[in-house]
Amino acid sequence: MKFNLKRIIPLIIFIISIVPLQAQMLRMVVHTTEQSLAITEMRPDMVISSEVVEAWSCEWVDEQPTFPGGTNALVHFINSSRKYPTKAFNNGIHGRVLCSVIVQPAGELTHLDGLKSVEPSLDREAVRVLNSMPKWNAGRVDGIPVPVYYIMPITFRL
């Protein structure tokens, strides 16, 4: 299904403008086609930015992007890299932060962001772990590496 960006972005901006803002940035990601998505951000100072990014949805690629070494290597990397923020640990805060990234054709991760927040320090740590990851094996369509929008959970357990 395709969306008309001339209609979608103003609608997103309108919705954002009527939603009460908290002290952090609000970000919305909408797939406009199977090959692109619109990212709209609104900061607390009411500055709005929008961009259309070339990235395939995971459902539309022939081969999913993968961490080098597979799922077990990914879990090991996250567990060995993650540092529990002291304040969150002392306050007994735990949960799963959902993060979004775009795995580029060369394997680097871009457009990293927290989608489902648990607590700001856990969210920042999840993004830090993603930023420290090595290059991935790119997703492919018809054997050609393509950018893929990917959602990844980072779990914090006490």
Buried (B, 14 or more C-beta within 10 A) or exposed (E): EEBEBEEBBEEBBEEBEEEEBEEEBBBBBBBBBBBBBBBBBBEEEEEBEBEBBEBBBBEBBEBBBBBEEEEEEBEEBBEEBBEBBEEBBEEEBBBBBBBBBBBBBEBBBEBBBBBEBBBBBBBEBBBBBBEEBEEBBBBBBEEEBBBBBBEBEBBBEE
